[in-house]
Amino acid sequence: MRHLRLLLTVGLLGLSGCRPTGDAPTAAPPAAESPAAAAPAATAPTTSAPPAPAPAAASAAPAAAPTAPAATAPAAVAGPALEGVQLNPKNGVRLLLPDGWEQVDSDDGSLLQLVRRESVGGVRVNLTFDYSVDEKVAPGTTLDAIEPDFAARFAAALPERKVTVLGVKRVTVAGEQALAVRADLDSEGGPLRLKQFVILADGTFWTLSAVGPRAQFDKVVEPELNAIAATLELPAG
């Protein structure tokens, strides 16, 4: 039975082994760039209070209390439109194998591994999809319970890789709330960037991850990962 810690470790190991093409360096994890500084908060202009209105001739009906805005689900991941072949790596699971990618035998024990045919920065980018059931996670546990310390656990999974988490964002994948984790990794072949979606549905952790050269990741790899994630379907709960 897969455990979440093992799943994170397998994901990082499998992804950090991006396949080089030709004489390209072997990709092993990058050091993280510091996230951009937040823009300064806008300050509302100060205005003097308006004069008190004259008393009304007749008492007005009390104003209705403002309605609290309805909670909205995190935005669903999206990317460019894809064409390809639908894969069914597990009962109830569907995922598109896009044109320009190929399925390969998993070398890290994951459920599914895809490789981009055209290299990016001299490296063949790969994508890993896997799942785990952790009996230590109590029934009914939600992402709210694991999100606060998730970044620290993620970075600690492979300390020798010097994983630096850039951010954890709440999104929607396959109709379920998910964590989108972005991190930089150190690698002998050059700096890498990784993105992993972590979904917790009915006690099962699902992960979809991709890693590639840091310089081209945001413009090339991440949009394609997001587009593939948008095609994911999971078993009905």
Residue pairs with C-beta under 8 A, 6 or more apart in sequence:
1 132
1 133
1 135
2 130
2 131
2 132
2 133
2 134
3 132
3 134
3 136
4 132
4 134
4 137
4 205
5 153
5 157
6 132
7 130
7 131
7 132
7 205
7 207
8 153
8 154
8 157
8 207
9 157
9 158
10 108
10 109
10 110
10 128
10 130
11 110
11 128
11 130
11 196
11 207
11 209
12 29
12 157
12 158
12 161
12 163
12 185
12 194
13 108
13 158
14 106
14 107
14 108
14 110
14 113
14 126
14 128
14 209
15 126
15 128
15 194
15 209
15 210
15 211
16 27
16 28
16 29
16 158
16 161
16 185
16 187
16 192
16 194
16 211
17 26
17 27
17 28
17 107
17 108
17 126
18 26
18 27
18 123
18 124
18 125
18 126
18 189
18 192
18 211
18 212
18 213
19 27
19 115
19 123
19 124
19 126
20 26
20 27
20 122
20 123
20 124
20 189
21 119
21 122
21 123
21 124
22 122
24 119
24 121
24 122
24 123
24 189
25 122
25 123
25 188
25 189
25 190
26 187
26 188
26 189
27 123
27 187
27 189
27 190
27 192
27 211
27 212
27 213
28 161
28 185
28 186
28 187
28 188
28 189
28 192
29 158
29 161
29 162
29 163
29 184
29 185
29 186
29 187
29 192
29 194
29 211
30 184
30 185
30 186
30 187
30 190
30 191
30 192
30 193
30 214
31 162
31 164
31 184
31 185
31 186
31 191
32 163
32 164
32 165
32 166
32 183
32 184
33 166
33 184
33 214
35 166
35 167
73 172
73 177
74 169
74 170
74 171
74 172
74 177
74 178
75 171
75 172
76 171
76 172
76 173
76 230
77 171
77 172
77 173
77 180
77 197
77 226
77 229
77 230
78 226
78 227
78 230
79 223
79 224
79 225
79 226
79 227
79 228
79 229
79 230
80 223
80 224
80 227
81 227
82 96
82 98
82 99
82 227
82 228
82 231
83 98
83 99
84 96
84 97
84 98
84 99
84 101
85 96
85 97
86 94
86 95
86 96
86 97
86 231
87 94
87 95
87 96
87 97
87 103
87 112
88 94
89 95
89 111
89 112
89 129
90 111
90 131
90 235
91 235
92 233
92 234
92 235
92 236
93 232
93 233
93 234
93 235
94 231
94 232
94 233
95 112
95 129
95 228
95 231
95 232
95 233
96 228
96 231
97 103
97 114
98 224
98 227
98 228
100 116
100 117
100 118
101 114
101 115
101 116
101 117
101 127
102 114
102 115
102 117
103 112
103 113
103 114
104 113
104 114
104 115
104 126
105 113
106 112
106 113
106 128
107 113
108 128
110 128
110 129
110 130
111 129
111 130
111 131
112 128
112 129
112 130
113 126
113 127
113 128
113 129
114 126
114 127
114 128
114 129
114 228
115 124
115 125
115 126
115 127
116 124
116 125
116 126
116 127
116 224
117 124
119 125
120 212
120 213
120 216
120 220
120 221
121 190
121 212
121 213
121 215
121 216
122 213
123 189
123 190
123 212
123 213
125 210
125 211
125 212
125 221
126 210
126 211
127 208
127 209
127 210
127 225
127 228
128 207
128 208
128 209
128 210
129 206
129 207
129 208
129 209
130 206
130 207
131 204
131 205
131 206
131 207
132 204
132 205
132 207
133 203
133 204
133 205
134 205
137 200
137 203
139 203
141 200
141 203
142 177
142 200
143 170
143 177
143 178
143 179
143 198
143 200
146 200
147 168
147 170
147 179
150 168
150 179
150 181
150 198
151 165
151 168
151 181
154 163
154 165
154 181
154 183
154 196
155 163
155 164
155 165
155 183
157 163
161 185
161 186
162 185
162 186
163 183
163 184
163 185
164 183
164 184
164 185
165 181
165 182
165 183
166 182
166 183
166 184
167 181
167 182
168 179
168 180
168 181
168 182
169 179
169 180
169 182
170 177
170 178
170 179
170 180
171 177
171 178
171 179
171 180
171 197
172 178
173 197
173 199
173 208
173 229
173 230
173 232
174 199
174 201
174 206
174 229
174 232
174 233
174 234
175 234
176 199
176 200
176 201
176 234
177 199
177 200
178 197
178 198
178 199
178 200
179 197
179 198
180 195
180 196
180 197
181 194
181 195
181 196
181 197
181 198
182 193
182 194
182 195
183 193
183 194
183 195
183 196
184 191
184 192
184 193
184 194
184 214
185 191
185 192
185 193
185 194
185 211
186 192
190 213
190 214
191 213
191 214
191 215
192 211
192 212
192 213
192 214
192 217
193 211
193 212
193 213
193 214
193 217
193 218
193 221
194 209
194 210
194 211
195 209
195 210
195 211
195 217
195 221
195 222
195 225
196 207
196 208
196 209
197 206
197 207
197 208
197 209
197 229
198 205
198 206
198 207
199 205
199 206
199 207
199 208
199 234
200 206
201 234
201 237
202 237
206 234
208 225
208 228
208 229
208 232
210 221
210 222
210 224
210 225
211 217
211 221
212 220
212 221
213 221
